Amino acid sequence: MKPHPFFNVVRADEVAECWDGVTDELYKRLWSVLVPQQRPIPNIEDNGPADVVGIGCVAENWGLLTEEEQSLLNTLAAAQEERI
């Protein structure tokens, strides 16, 4: 299953902490599986804002999630997209 395009720019910690509908189980999985794998964001003072977009994004480690988790995340992303 392909990740929703949002996951090319958002990080797992942002999804876990800020998105509506994240279950307790998904929250724990994001923090225990994806967040430890996230690449750190480089010092913004040495880069422009566009240079750091997508670094450590969910899509980079999408394969570490179960198909059920991927499906739930895609559903949550579609809901986020509707709010914009």
N, C-alpha and C positions, 0 to 999 in steps of 0.2 A: 504494500500500500504506500502510495506517495504521500509525503507530508503536505499539508495545506501551505500555500505560499507564505503565509505569515511566519511559518517556522524557519524561513530563511533569514529572518531578521530578529526574532524574539528569542530570548534566552529562557531556559527552564526555570530559573529562580523567579523571573518576572511572571511567567505563567502561573507558577505555584502560589505566589503571593498576591497577585493582582487580578487574575481572571476569575469571573463568576463561574460557578458550576464545577470547580475542581473538587473532586471527592477527597476524603481523608486518605484513602488508599493511594490515589493518583498523586496527591501532594507528597506523601512519603516516598513514593517511587521516583518522582522527579528529583527530590532532594538526595535520595540515596544512590540513584543510578546515573542521572544526567548531570546534575550540578557538579559532582566531582570530576567529570570529564570535560567541563567547559574550559575552553582556553581563556586565559585572563584578557581583559580588555587593555590594550596598550595605553600608555599615558596620553591622555587627550591633548595635553599641551604640545606634544610632539607630532600630532596628527590633526587633520581636519575632521569634523564630525562624520563626513561620508567615508572616511578611511576606516572607521571602526564598526560600521553597520554590518551586522551578520557575524561578527566574531563570537564564537562560542554559542552559536544559535542551536536551537533544538534539532534542526535538520542534520547537523553535523553528526549527531549520535542517535538518529532516528531508529536505526537497526537494533539498538539496545532495549527498545520497548517491545512489549508484546503486541500482537495484532489488536487485541481488545483495547489496550492503552492508546495505540495509534488511532484507532477508530474514535474513541472518546475525545482525544485531543483534536482531531479533525472536526468533530461536531462542535466542540467549544470554539474553535477558530472560526467556523462558519457563523456562529452566533456573534462573535466579536466583530466580524466583518459587517454584519447586518446593523450593528450599532453605530458604525462610522458613517 
